[in-house]
Amino acid sequence: MTPAGVVFREAKPGDETLVAHFVRRLAEYERMEHEAIGTEADFARALFAPRPHAHAMIIEKEGEPIGFALWYYNFSTFQARPGIYLEDIFVEPGHRGGGIGKAVFRYLAARAVAEGCTRLNWQVLNWNAPSIAFYRSLGARPLDDWTGMRLEGDSLATLAG
């Protein structure tokens, strides 16, 4: 159930400005502004190309954009089935606590089930206790037996050759 006055809509061309805005807002909240370098053009290419690399929804309340979610599909080789990876979700602070986040997760879970996906994955920063508690309330479990790894920048270029 989506809270009264709240609408989720698929992002459409022209929404790259909103997506970039909300990514910057999320980066501020996560104290990672220096890493938020994606441009509106980058988001337009990623979201609206003939074969998009990601999908996004805009969250509106009474016609005002108040947040977004961005996800993409991954694949489980063990299950030989797709999953959804939620890269980011952000709701403006003044609109939190009213069920919007839970409604976003319900929407993505329903989408995953309808599309034959077996998982909905995401990450949360270790210091973000309020979000961790919220995710646990949804029934999510931490994957403590896995360590996230990343190759980027010079290391990525060096390995590439």
Steps between C-alpha positions, in 0.01 A plus 500: 500500500639836395445788746227751411606757243815306406555381144781288357570548134761359268766756414468635148729706276536839662510350852878469490512841670292368790700179522829692511353733766390212723831319455678813623259523796570137584875557470471788748311280745757221464790747532626399156448815291846462348393171338179630338648596162224371268355768275150543364632378163643190669164421657316563173727247324473243780123522542360582156725327246342232277649242739504681836756408762275606787141587583364770725180614659413848615309528826253787507273628773214720385687561175831598665806277444619385844728208418610228265613141476746362245554129427630256244476129435765254612518124459547206737701223338404263783128557441532578128252781555512880499479727800460869562782700651381822662792737452346797677186621669457850637203676656533861614538511880174688557306218334657206684318289755166498319525168322651616170817291533302190587273563200806527271631166625155345462486631141843359415423167671177468300684589181768240576241229564298591189816486284621167638784650701611311808675778691494866590844611615651828616772633729487730799783687667602341830447824694143548376322341798154646422503351149634167622219479755245591231634234260490236774137596569425409138644153555834570332808331637858622489744298291771495763677209337579704187745786455425756232793556266563772244747574225500861378713786374868428444471144626226425247698660217819317599327163509332571166843531352 
